[in-house]
Amino acid sequence: MGYICFKCKKTVGANVRFLFSHLRRMHNVHSSSSYFECGQAGCHRTFNHSRSFERHLLQHHVEAEEEEPSQPLTSHSQTFEEEDNAAENNMADDMEWDELEQITITERVALYLSKLRAKSSMALSTVSFLVQQTSSLGALQRQTMSFLQRIGQIGYLVQPVEQPLPGVSYTQQRDSQTGTVKQVAVQDTSQRIPLRPLMKLILETPGTVEKIMDSVHPTEPSVPLLLYNDDCEKVNPLDSKTSIHKLGFIYFTLKCLPPECLSSLNFHFLLAVYKSEDAKTYGIDAVLKSVVDDINDLETAHFKGTLKVWVPKFCHVKKQLMRTQTMEDPSLLRNKDGHLSDLLQSNPTETGLKRQSILNNPKYFHETENVAHNIMHDILEGVGAYEIKLVLGSLISQKAITLDQVNYRITSYDYGFCDSAQMWCLLRLLPLMIGDLIPEGNKYWELLLLLLTCMENLYSPPLTEDAVLFLRHLIVEHHSLFLKLFPDRHLKPKHHFMLHYAGAIRRLGPLVHYWSMRFEAKQVFFKRLAHMTCNFRNVCKTMAFRHQMLLKLVLVTLVHLLPLRGFDQVCHRFENSPLTDVYIPSWVKWKGSEYHPGMTLLVSYSTW
């Protein structure tokens, strides 16, 4: 019978080995390819790995295997001669393959090495050892060594650049000849990823520009950059040297990409790595200067963009007023002219400003106009966590519920496929857990429901003008009720930030597009890498280089931005399908969201 090739639809061989040989020689589909289709007996299952494809064939389509016909007994000399001829033919085929497919083999070697270097759980010394061992293989030796010599020339790799800082630090160095230890001055540096070649690499990825043009305004296309800065502790938090080895990371993403791309960590790019102690010593402007220069370079080259960052203070409100304010006062908002006059006063205690930010240098950015609120920190790690404790404590004090009931409902609730945002999950599901126990008209419960209604609007990707106006009134009502129910408490600064949400949404759009949830998840790669490498010498270079190797692998194997082909044909086949067997997957991933059987999918929402 034989196996059918999913490329040319021909019966190509008696067993799996012949099928893979045909795919490799005739269609350039090799073991490191990322797409395989069954095609046997009407089966249309697809696979991302050759091993899974092979296992499927041997388990479900073994009937395609043909037994080799029995051969009559011949003399030993004839058998040996046939084996020698077969060996010579195979060797000739391999030599011909090497001569005809040099580029393909080099790409396979590059992909193999990129996967090794991109894994955060593997040290570079281990990668070097594997390269040394595999380089001894005759079929890969020439290609491997050639790739190692010109790794930066193949593409998809933007090397990090060492950026000197104003000062030096001292380290001990042992003289190998005399054995004496002396202090040596070492230039303090940070690592920067050049923005222009990185943007060029991203925009040249197939499908990226098309996705951007579909998302931006047709008459005023632009590429907004969202920057995020955060520190990451690379040693045990309880260790005595935590602050010494803390690193700072600057990331960016393109806000004009569709949501399914922005939810993926592959589209959150590293821009700079520095030591947190250096930022305290020399100021954050010393690190940001090279980043701002890159942005200015793009602007002068007629690459228009918008830069957005988070700033901690949005108005001139005093601390005492902030604790009781329930409505935004437009007269207290910061603006360009007022910002400059505040700086001229040189009174940080009164104005809240110490110096001019270097981020105001780009042409299309000013910190008073591009204020993006971080609703993850404000709500999930601030107001939500604060109020849920107060509300539950008040309900227990009123004997509306007991602590045992709350704990039992929380532990026994069927969460389904819970996400990593634990507080978000708890806030959304708490009314379903204990709502039946709360008497109607309970004001404390109404406070929590008001917060949940605010969250429904805040975490909604699209918002209408009416929804923004409704959100403004909801926040005023929520804050007023909070002060009424808890007169001995005051509003926190994150309560005050909520007053500015409506204005920020009108300027920048829904705030869920600017939160730091995915940037926080990006830190996991560096934390795992730091824990595994235990590198305390020039650690910034290690982090930057390994991330760029990961980015290289992502761009080489990227499939997120490619259009879905053949969907209409598949739908047409299902209408009049002659197939008797249908494959039911255990999960489906579409545009970054993973769907499992038993999940509930919200199709539409109506208040009527």
GUFIVEX-861980 format. One record per residue: x, y, z of N, C-alpha, C in turn; residue in one letter. Coordinates in steps of 0.2 Angstrom, whole numbers, plus 5000, padded with zeros to 4 digits. Layout:
N
XYZXYZXYZA;...
This chain:
608
500449945000500050005000500450065000M;500850075005501350135005501050195008G;501450245010501250305013501250365007Y;500750405009500650465004500950525006I;501350555002501650625003501150675003C;501150715009500650775009500750835005F;501350835002501550884997501350874990K;501550814988501350794981500850744980C;500550724985500050674985500150604981K;500850594981501050524978501150474983K;501050414982501350354986502050354985T;502450354990503150364990503550314992V;503350264996503750214999503350165003G;503750115005503450055009503450075016A;503850115019503850125026503950205028N;503950215034504050285036504750315034V;505250275034505850295033505950325025R;505550285021505550315014505150375013F;504650385017504250445017504650505019L;505050495025505450555027505950565022F;506250515019506850525014506550565008S;505950545006505650585000505450655002H;505250675008505050735010505750785010L;506250755013506850785014507150805007R;507150755002507550764996507150804991R;506450794991506050824985505750884987M;505550894994505150954996505550995002H;506150975003506551015008506151015015N;505850965017505450955023505950915027V;506250935032506750895036506450895044H;506850865048506650845055506550915059S;506850965057506851025061506251075058S;505851055053505351085050504751095056S;504351145055503851155060503151135057S;503051105052502351085049502351025046Y;501950975048501850915045501150895045F;500950865039500150845038500150775037E;499650735040499650665039499450645032C;498850655029498650645023498550565021G;498550525026498450455025497750435026Q;497350405021496650385022496250445024A;496350505021495850555023496050595029G;496550575033496750605039497050675038C;496850725041497150795040497450815046H;497650775051497950805057498650835055R;498850895059499450925058499850925064T;500550925063501050925068501550975068F;501850995073502351045073503051005074N;503050945076503750915077503750845073H;504250825070504350765066504250705070S;504450705076504350645080503650635082R;503250685083502550675084502250645077S;502450675072502150655065502350575064F;502950555066503150485065502750445070E;502650465076502350425081501550415079R;501250465076500550465073500550415068H;501050415063500950365057501050295060L;501550285064501650215067501050185071L;500650235074500150205079499450205075Q;499350245071498650255068498650235060H;499250225057499250215050499750155048H;499750105053500250055052500050015046V;499450015044499249975038499549995032E;499850055032500150085026500850055025A;501050025030501749985029501749925025E;502149925020502249865016502749815018E;502649755019503149705020503649695014E;504249695016504749685010504649615008E;504549605001504549544998505149495000P;504949435001505449385002505849374996S;506549374997506949364991507249294991Q;507349264986507649194985508349194988P;508549134991509249134993509749144988L;510249184988510849194984511449184987T;511949184983512649174986512849234990S;513249214995513549275000513849324996H;514249314990514549364987514149404983S;513549384981513049424978512749474983Q;512649444989512349484994512849544996T;513449524997513949574999514049624993F;513949604987514049654982513449704981E;512849674983512249724983512349774988E;512549744994512649795000513149844999E;513749824995514249874994513949924989D;513549904984513349954979512849994982N;512449974987511950014990512250064994A;512850044998513150095002513450144998A;513750124992514050174988513550224985E;512950194983512450244981512150294986N;512150264992511950314998512450364999N;513050344999513650395000513550444994M;513450424988513450474983512850514983A;512250484986511650534987511850584992D;512150564998512350605003512750665001D;513250644996513750694994513350744989M;512950714985512550754981512150804985E;511850774990511350814994511750874997W;512350865000512750915003512950964998D;513150944992513350994987512751034984E;512151004984511551044981511251084986L;511251064993510851104998511251135003E;511751165001512251205006511851255011Q;511451295007511051345011510551315016I;510251265013509751235018510051205024T;510651165023510951135029511251185033I;511451245031511751295035511151325039T;510551335036509951355040509751305045E;509851245044509651195049510151195055R;510751205053511251215059511151275063V;511051325059510851395063510251385067A;509751355065509151345069509351295075L;509751245074509951205080510251245085Y;510751285083511151315088510751375091L;510351405087509851455090509451425095S;509151365094508751335099509151325106K;509751305105510151295111510351355115L;510551405111510751475114510151505117R;509551495115508951525117508651505123A;508851435125508551405131508851435137K;508451465141508651505147508951455153S;508751385152508951335157509651305155S;509951325149510551295147511151345147M;511651335150512251375150512651375144A;512951435142513351435136513951385136L;514151375142514751325142514451255140S;513851235141513551175139513451175132T;513151235129513051245122513751235118V;514251265121514951255118515151185118S;515051145123515251075123514851035118F;514151055117513751015112514051035105L;514251095104514451115098515151075096V;515551065101516151035100516050955099Q;515550935102515450855101515050845094Q;514650895092514250885086514650905080T;515150945081515650975076516050915073S;516150865077516550805075516150765070S;515550775069515150735065515350755058L;515550715053515750735047515250765043G;514550755043514050785039513950855041A;514050875048513950935050514550985052L;515050955051515650995054515751055050Q;515751055044515951115040515451165041R;514751145041514251195041514251225048Q;514351185053514351205060514851265061T;515551245059516051295060515951355056M;515651345050515551405046515051455050S;514551425052514051465056514251495062F;514751465066514951495072515451555070L;515751555064516151605062515751665059Q;515151655057514851715054514051715056R;514051705063513351695066512951765065I;513351815065512951885064512751895057G;513051865052512951875045512351845042Q;512051795046511451755043510851795044I;510851845048510251885049509851865055G;509351905057508951895063509251905070Y;509851925070510251935076510452005076L;510252045081510452115082510952105089V;511552115088512052105094511952165099Q;511952155105511952205110512552245110P;512452315112513052355111513252385119V;513852375120514052405127514052475127E;513752505132513652575133514052595139Q;514552635139514952655144514552705149P;514552705155514252745160514852795162L;514652855166515152905168515752885172P;515652835176516152815181516452745181G;516852725185517152665186517052625192V;517052565193517052525199517652485200S;517852455205518452425207518352355208Y;518752305206518652235207519352205208T;519352155212519952115213520152075208Q;520852075206521052035200521751995203Q;521751935202522351895204522851895198R;523451905199524051905194524251825194D;524151795188524351725187525051715188S;525451755187526251745187526451755195Q;526251805198526551825205526051795210T;525451785208524951765214524651815218G;524851885217524651935221523951955218T;523551985223522952015221522952085221V;522652125216522652195216521952215214K;521852285215521252315213521352345206Q;520852325202520852355195520152395194V;520252455191519752495189519352465183A;518752455183518352425178517752485176V;517752495169517252545167516552515168Q;516152555171515452535172515052545166D;514652495164514352495157513652465158T;513252485153512552445152512552415145S;512052375144511952345137511352375134Q;511452395128510852425124510852385117R;510152375115510052345109509852405104I;510252415099510152465094509452465091P;509052525092508352525090508252515082L;508652555079508552555071508652485068R;509152455069509152385066508652335069P;508452345075507952305078507352315075L;507152385074506452395071506452375064M;507052385060507052355053506952285053K;507252245058507152175058506452155059L;506152185064505452175065504952185060I;505052245056504652265051504752225045L;505352195044505452155038505152085039E;504952065045504652005046504051995042T;503951945038503351935034502751945037P;502251985035501651995038501552055043G;502152075045502152125051501852195048T;502052215043501852285040501152275038V;500852225036500152215034499752215040E;499952185046499652195052499552265055K;500152295054500152365057499752415053I;499752405046499252445042498552435043M;498352375045497652355046497452385053D;497952405057497752425064497752495065S;498152535061498252605062497752645057V;497752715059497352755055497552755048H;497152745043497352745036497752805033P;497552865036497752935033498352955037T;498452935043499052955048499352895051E;499652845047499952785050500552805054P;500652775060501152785064501352725068S;501952715071502152655075502252685082V;501752675086501852695093502252645097P;502752675101503152635105502952635112L;502852585116502652585123503252555127L;503552595131504152575135503952555142L;504352515144504252485151504852475155Y;504952505161505552495164505452465171N;505852405173505652375179506352345181D;506452335188506952305191506852235192D;507352185192507252115193507852095198C;507652055203508152035208508351965205E;509051955204509251895201509551845206K;509551865213509751815218509251805223V;509351765227508851745233508651815236N;507951825236507751895239507951895247P;508051845250508251845257508951845258L;509351845252510051845253510351915255D;510951925258511251985260511452035255S;511552005248511752045243511252055237K;510652065240510052075235510152135231T;510252195234510252255230510852265226S;511452225227512052235224511952205217I;511552145216511552115210510852125206H;510452175208509852185205509952225198K;509552205194509652225187509052265185L;509052315180508552345178508452335170G;507852325168507752305161507252365158F;507352375152506952425148506652385142I;506052375141505752345136505352395132Y;505152365126504652405122504252355118F;503652385116503252345111502952395106T;502652365101502352415096501552405097L;501252465099500552465101500152455095K;500452465089499952455083499852385080C;500152335084500052265082499452245085L;499152195082498452175084498552135091P;497952135095497952105102498252035102P;498151995097498451925098499151925098E;499451975095500251985095500452015101C;500152065104500352095110500252055116L;499852005116499751955121500351905122S;500751905116501351855116501951885118S;502351855122502951885125503451895119L;503351855113503851865108503851935105N;503351975106503252035103503352095108F;503752075114503952115119504752115119H;505052175116505752165115506152205120F;506752175121507252205125507552265122L;507652325126507952385124508652395127L;508652385134509252395138509252355144A;509852345146509952305153510552345157V;510352355163510852395167510852375174Y;511352385178511352375185510952425189K;510552405193510052455197510552505201S;511052475204511552525208511852575203E;511952555197512252605193511752665191D;511152645191510552695189510552745195A;510652715201510552755207511152805208K;511752775206512352815206512452875201T;512252855195512352905189511752935187Y;511152905189510452935187510252895181G;509552885181509252845176509352875169I;509552945169509652975162510252955159D;510752935163511352905160511252845156A;510752805158510552745154510052755148V;509552805150509052825145509352865139L;509952895140510152945135510252905128K;510552845128510652815122510052795119S;509552775123508852755120508552815117V;508552865120508252925118508552955111V;509252945111509552955105509352915099D;509252855100508952805095508252825093D;507852855097507152875096507252935092I;507652985094507753045090508053025083N;508452975082508752965076508152935071D;507752895074507152875070506652935068L;506652985072506153035071506453085065E;507153095066507453135060507453095054T;507453035054507452995048506752985045A;506253025048505553025045505152965047H;505352935053505052875055504552905061F;503952925060503552955065503352905070K;503352925076503052875081502852915087G;502552875092502352905098502652855104T;502952895109503252855114502752865120L;502652815124502252815130502552785136K;502552815141502852785148502352805153V;502552775159502152785165502552835169W;502152885172502452935176502052935183V;502352945188501952935195501452985197P;501553045194501053095197500753135191K;500153145191499753175185499453245186F;499453265193499153325194499553355200C;499353415202499653455208499253445214H;498853395215498453385221498853375227V;498653405233499053395239498853335242K;499253305247499153245250498553245254K;498353295257497753295262497153295257Q;497153335252496553335248496453265244L;497053235242497053175238496653115242M;496753115249496453065253495653065253R;495353125251494653135251494353155245T;494753165240494453185233494153125229Q;493553145227493153095223493053115216T;493253175214493153195207493753225205M;493953215198494453255195494353325195E;494953365196494953435196495353455190D;495053475184495453495178495953545179P;495853595184496253645185496953625188S;496953565191497553545194497953495190L;497753485184498153435179498753475177L;499253435176499853455173499853465166R;500253515163500253535156500953555154N;501153565148501853585146502053645149K;501653695149501853765151501953765159D;501453735162501553725170502053685172G;502253635168502853585169503453625169H;503553675164504153715164504253755169L;503653795171503653835177503853805183S;503553745184503753705190504453685191D;504753675185505453655185505953725187L;505653775185506053845186506053855193L;505553835197505453855204505953815208Q;506253755206506753715209506553705216S;505953685217505653665224505253605223N;505653545223505353475223504753465228P;504853485234504353475239503753505237T;503753565234503053595233502753575226E;503253565221502953555214502953475213T;503353435216503453365215503853345209G;504253395206504753385201505453405203L;505953355202506653365203507053395198K;506853375192507253385186506853375179R;507153405174506853385167507053315165Q;506553275163506653215161506953205154S;507453165153507753155146507253135141I;506653095144506153075139505753125136L;505853185138505453245134505853265128N;506453245127506853265121506553245115N;506253185114505953165107505453215105P;505353225099504953275096504153255098K;503953195098503253175098503053145105Y;503453165110503353145117503353205122F;502953205127503053245133502653205138H;502953205144502653165150502053195152E;501853255151501153275153500653265148T;500753235142500253225137500253145136E;500753115137500753045135500752995142N;500253015146500252975153499852915152V;500152855152499852795152499752755159A;499152745161499052725168499152645168H;499452615173499552545174499052515178N;498452495175497952465179498052405182I;498552365181498752305184498952325191M;499452375192499652395199499152425202H;498752475199498252515202497652475205D;497452425201496852385203496952325206I;497352275203497452215205497952205211L;498452245211498852245216498752305221E;498252345220498152405224497452405227G;496952435223496352455226495952385227V;495952335222495652275223495852235229G;496452225230496752185235496552225242A;496552295242496452335248495752325250Y;495252335245494552335247494252265248E;494552215245494252155246494352125253I;494852145256494952135263494552175268K;494452235266493952275270493252255270L;493052235264492352215263492152145266V;492652095265492552035268492552045276L;493052085278493052095286492452125288G;492152175285491552205287490952155287S;490852115281490352065281490352015286L;490951995288491051945294490851975300I;491052035301490852075307490152085308S;489752095302489052095302488652025303Q;489151975303488851905303488451885297K;488551925292488151905285488451845283A;489151835284489451765282489951755287I;490251695287490751675292491451665288T;491951665292492651655288492651585286L;492351535289492351465287492051455280D;491451495280491051495274491451525268Q;491751575269492151605263492751565261V;493151535266493651485264493451425261N;492851395263492551335260492351355253Y;492051405252491751425245492351435240R;492851465243493451485238493851415237I;493951375241494351315240493951265236T;493251265237492851215233492551235227S;492751295225492451325219492751295212Y;492451275207492651255201492951315197D;493551325197493851385193493951365186Y;493951305184494051285177494751295175G;494851335170495551345168495751415170F;496051425176496151485179496751515176C;496751585176497351615173497851635179D;498451665177498951675182498751745186S;498251785184498051845188497651825194A;497851805199497451775205497051825208Q;497251885209496751935212496251945207M;496351955200495851965195495351915195W;495551855195495151795195494751795202C;494951805208494551805214494051865214L;494251925211493751975211493151965207L;493351935201492751915196492351865198R;492551815202492251755204491951755211L;492151805215491851805222491151815222L;490751855218490051865218489751795217P;490051755212489751685211489851635217L;490351645221490551605226490051615232M;490051685234489651695241489151745240I;488951765233488351805232487751785235G;487551725235486951695238486851705245D;487451715249487451725256487351795258L;487451845254487451915256486651935255I;486451975260485751995260485752055255P;485152065252485052125247485152185251E;485452235247485452305250486052315254G;486552265255487152275259487552325256N;487752375259488152435256488852405255K;489152365259489852345258489852305252Y;489352265251489352215245489252265239W;488852315239488752365234489452395232E;489852405237490552445235490952395231L;490952325233491352285229491052275222L;490352275221490052265215490252335210L;490252385214490452445210491152445207L;491552415211492252405209492352355203L;491952305203491852255198491652285192L;491152325192490852365186491352405183T;491752445187492252485185492752445181C;492952385184493452335181493152315174M;492552305173492252275167492452325162E;492352395163492452445158493252455157N;493652455162494352465162494652405158L;494452345159494852295155494452275149Y;494052315146493752305140494152335134S;494352295129494752315124494452375120P;493852365118493552425115493052465120P;493052535119492552575124492252625119L;491652635121491252695117491352755122T;491152815119491152875122490752875128E;490152845127489652835133489952795138D;490252745137490552695142491052735146A;491452775143491952815146491652865151V;491152895149490752945153490452905159L;490152845158489852805163490452785168F;491052765165491552745170491752805175L;491752865172491952925176491452935182R;490752925181490252925186490352865191H;490452805188490552745193491152755198L;491652785195492252795200492052845205I;491752905203491452955208491052915214V;490552875211490052845216490452795220E;490952765217491352715221491752745227H;492052795225492552835230492052865236H;491552895234491052925239490752875244S;490552815241490352765245490852735250L;491452725247492052705251492152745257F;492152815256492252865262491752855267L;491152845264490552845269490552775273K;490752725270490752655274491352655278L;491852685277492452675281492752745283F;492352785287492552845289493252855292P;493452795295494152795298494752785294D;494552775287495052755282495052815277R;495652825273495652875268495852835262H;495652875256495852845250496552845248L;496852785245497552775244497652815238K;498352825236498552855230498252825224P;498252755224497952725218497252735217K;496852745223496152775222496152835218H;496652885220496652945216496852935209H;497252895207497452885200496852865196F;496352825199495752805195495352865193M;495452925196495052985194495253015187L;495852995186496153015179496052965173H;495752915175495652855170495252885164Y;494652915165494252935159494652985154A;494953035157495353075153495953035149G;496252995152496752955149496552915143A;495952885145495652845139495452885133I;495252945134495052985129495653005125R;496253015128496853035124497152975121R;497252915125497652865122497252795120L;496652795122496252735121496152685127G;495852635127495752585133496452575136P;496452575143497052565147497252495147L;496852445145497052375146497652365141V;497652415135498252405130498852425133H;498852465139499552495141499752465148Y;499352415150499552385157500252345156W;500452325162501152295162501152215163S;500552185163500452115164500952075160M;501052085153501452045149502152065150R;502352125152503052145153503252115160F;502852105165503052065171503151995169E;502751965165502951895163503551885159A;503751945156504451945152505051935157K;504951955163505451945168505651875169Q;505151825168505251755170505851725167V;505951745160506551725156507151745160F;507251805162507851825164507951805172F;507451795175507551765182507751695182K;507551655177507751585176508451585174R;508551625169509251625166509751645172L;509651695176510051715181510151665186A;509651625188509751575193510151515190H;510051505184510451445181511151465180M;511351525177512051535175512451555181T;512151585186512551605192513151655190C;512951695185513551745183513451805186N;514051825189514051895193514551945190F;514851925184515351965181515051985174R;514952045173514652075166514052035165N;513552035170512951995169512452035164V;512552095163512152135158512252105151C;512852095150512952065143512751995142K;512751955147512451885147511751895145T;511351935149510651935148510451965142M;510752015139510652045133510751995127A;511351965127511551925122511051865121F;510851835127510451775127509751795125R;509551855127508851875124508851885117H;509351905114509451915107509451855103Q;509751805106509751735103509051705103M;508651715109507951695109507551735103L;507651795103507351835098507451815091L;508151795089508351765083507951705082K;507851655087507551595086506751605084L;506451655088505751675087505651695080V;506051745077505951775071506051715065L;506551675066506651615061506051575061V;505751555067505251505067504551545067T;504451605066503851645068503351625063L;502751605066502151595062501551635064V;501651675069501051715072500751765067H;501151795063500951845059500751825052L;500851755050500651735044499851725043L;499651735037498851735037498651655036P;498051645038497751575038497551565031L;497851515028497751495021497351425021R;496851425016496451365015495851365020G;495651415024495151405028494451395024F;494351435019493751425015493651355012D;494251325010494151265007494051215012Q;494251225019494151175024493351175026V;493151235026492451245028491951215022C;492151225016491751195011491851115011H;492351085013492451015013491950985019R;491951025024491551005030490750995028F;490551045023489851045022489650975018E;490050945014489950885011490550845012N;490650825018491250785019491150715018S;491550675014491550605013491850565019P;492150605024492550575029492150545034L;492350485036491950445042492350455048T;492950475049493350495055493450565055D;493350595061493450665063493950665069V;494450705068494950705074494750765079Y;494650745085494450795090495050815094I;495250875094495850895098495650905105P;496150895110496050905117496050985118S;496351025114496351095115496551125108W;496351195107496451235101496651295103V;497251325100497451385101497351435095K;497051495097496851535091497051605093W;497451645090497651715091497851725098K;498251675101498551685108498151655113G;497451635112497051615117496951535116S;497051495122496951425121496251405124E;495951365120495251345122495251265123Y;494951245128494851175130494151155131H;493951095130493251075131493051085138P;492451105139492151125145492251195147G;492551235143492651315144491951345142M;491851405145491251445143491551505139T;491251515133491451565129490951615128L;491151685130490651735130490651765122L;490051755119489951775112489651845112V;489251865116488951935116488751955123S;488652015124488452045130487952095129Y;487352095133486852145133486552155139S;486352215141486052235147485352225147T;485052215141484252205141484052135143W;
